[in-house]
Amino acid sequence: MEVHLVGELTKAVDIDLPNLHCHWKMLTEDKTEKHDAQHWVLISGADEGFTQISAASASHNQASAVWNHPLDMYYASSSVKKWPHLYIEIWSQDNFGRNDIAGYGVVLIPAVPGTHELECVIWRPYGTFMERLSASFLGGWPQLTYPEK
């Protein structure tokens, strides 16, 4: 079976942090299973990348960062086991050039051909009171140890 995925990462909304950019990656294999066979093989395109940094703009009283970053991947698969997911990390860059996590998200790629508009809910670890207090002054919000699992 062959699967061609074409799309774009358009924007992030309601994240009240400066200078957002996105690290994205297609998850095609189950990292928790012990197996030798790779069911999904990337034929062409990139299955991981970064968007440009976008300064947040307020439109219709809603903070948004626009990327319009193209995605184009072509896979061959021997099985439909572990259908592809798009893994997303949103990062924020402060005035000193320090990058800090703004959130994580995963969205399942539709298995039905056609045009789809997907939305991904973004979240980040809350942390303890001391971690939040430290992050508000120094940056460095709590991060996941193994975010792709």
C-alpha distance (Angstrom), angle and dihedral (degrees) to the residues before:
residue distance angle dihedral
M1 . . .
E2 3.79 . .
V3 3.80 125.8 .
H4 3.81 125.1 -168.1
L5 3.81 114.9 -165.5
V6 3.80 118.3 -165.9
G7 3.78 123.3 172.1
E8 3.77 146.7 102.6
L9 3.77 142.1 -109.9
T10 3.78 98.4 -124.1
K11 3.79 109.2 179.4
A12 3.78 151.6 -38.7
V13 3.79 119.8 -120.7
D14 3.81 134.1 -167.5
I15 3.80 95.6 18.6
D16 3.79 105.2 128.4
L17 3.82 96.7 -157.8
P18 3.82 130.8 105.4
N19 3.81 128.8 -106.0
L20 3.80 103.0 5.9
H21 3.78 125.3 -162.6
C22 3.78 132.3 171.3
H23 3.79 133.8 -132.1
W24 3.81 108.9 -160.2
K25 3.79 133.5 -175.7
M26 3.79 135.9 176.4
L27 3.80 111.8 -125.6
T28 3.79 108.7 -152.5
E29 3.79 104.4 154.4
D30 3.79 132.4 56.5
K31 3.82 105.0 -114.7
T32 3.82 92.3 -164.8
E33 3.82 95.1 59.8
K34 3.78 121.2 83.7
H35 3.79 106.4 -136.3
D36 3.76 138.1 131.9
A37 3.80 99.1 -146.7
Q38 3.77 118.6 91.5
H39 3.81 107.0 -151.7
W40 3.82 97.5 -172.9
V41 3.81 119.7 54.4
L42 3.81 121.5 -175.2
I43 3.82 108.4 -131.4
S44 3.80 98.5 178.4
G45 3.78 140.3 -9.4
A46 3.79 130.5 41.2
D47 3.80 121.2 -66.6
E48 3.81 93.9 -165.6
G49 3.78 134.9 36.3
F50 3.78 152.6 128.2
T51 3.78 133.4 -104.1
Q52 3.77 124.0 -138.1
I53 3.79 120.1 -92.9
S54 3.79 111.3 -91.4
A55 3.78 122.9 -163.2
A56 3.78 110.0 -133.6
S57 3.77 116.7 -107.8
A58 3.78 128.1 -164.3
S59 3.78 112.9 -128.3
H60 3.80 123.2 164.0
N61 3.84 88.4 -4.6
Q62 3.79 90.0 -62.2
A63 3.81 124.1 115.2
S64 3.79 110.8 -132.0
A65 3.79 139.2 168.7
V66 3.81 115.3 -152.9
W67 3.82 120.5 -149.8
N68 3.83 108.6 155.0
H69 3.81 87.1 -167.2
P70 3.83 113.6 176.1
L71 3.81 122.7 -126.8
D72 3.80 121.5 -164.4
M73 3.81 121.6 166.2
Y74 3.78 133.8 161.3
Y75 3.81 118.2 -161.0
A76 3.78 135.8 -177.6
S77 3.78 116.0 -153.9
S78 3.78 135.4 -170.6
S79 3.81 92.1 -165.9
V80 3.79 140.1 20.1
K81 3.78 88.9 -133.1
K82 3.81 111.1 128.6
W83 3.80 98.9 12.3
P84 3.84 110.9 -145.2
H85 3.79 121.6 -81.5
L86 3.79 126.5 -166.6
Y87 3.81 109.9 -129.4
I88 3.81 115.2 -157.8
E89 3.79 133.9 -168.2
I90 3.81 117.4 -174.8
W91 3.79 114.8 -155.8
S92 3.79 131.5 -169.1
Q93 3.80 125.6 -150.5
D94 3.80 119.1 -152.6
N95 3.81 128.6 -150.9
F96 3.82 90.7 -87.3
G97 3.84 92.9 56.1
R98 3.81 94.4 -106.7
N99 3.81 115.7 145.3
D100 3.79 119.5 -142.7
I101 3.79 131.5 178.4
A102 3.80 114.7 -99.6
G103 3.79 96.6 178.0
Y104 3.80 152.4 -41.8
G105 3.79 130.1 -123.2
V106 3.81 143.2 168.5
V107 3.79 127.7 -160.2
L108 3.81 127.7 -174.1
I109 3.81 114.9 -124.0
P110 3.83 108.8 -125.7
A111 3.81 115.2 -107.3
V112 3.82 91.4 -150.4
P113 3.82 118.5 88.5
G114 3.78 118.0 -118.6
T115 3.77 141.4 63.1
H116 3.79 116.5 -38.4
E117 3.79 134.0 177.8
L118 3.80 110.1 -151.0
E119 3.78 129.0 -168.6
C120 3.78 122.3 -160.6
V121 3.79 123.1 -155.2
I122 3.81 110.9 -135.1
W123 3.80 123.6 -151.9
R124 3.79 138.8 164.9
P125 3.81 133.5 -160.8
Y126 3.78 113.3 -83.2
G127 3.81 96.6 -144.9
T128 3.77 130.1 -164.3
F129 3.79 123.6 -59.2
M130 3.81 91.3 -98.7
E131 3.83 92.2 49.1
R132 3.81 91.1 51.2
L133 3.81 92.1 46.3
S134 3.80 91.6 49.1
A135 3.82 91.9 46.4
S136 3.81 92.6 51.5
F137 3.83 90.6 56.6
L138 3.81 104.2 28.8
G139 3.81 105.4 18.7
G140 3.79 122.2 -127.0
W141 3.79 107.0 119.9
P142 3.82 115.7 -159.1
Q143 3.82 112.8 -81.2
L144 3.78 133.7 -160.2
T145 3.80 115.4 -101.6
Y146 3.82 94.9 -143.1
P147 3.81 105.1 15.9
E148 3.82 98.3 170.9
K149 3.81 95.3 58.9
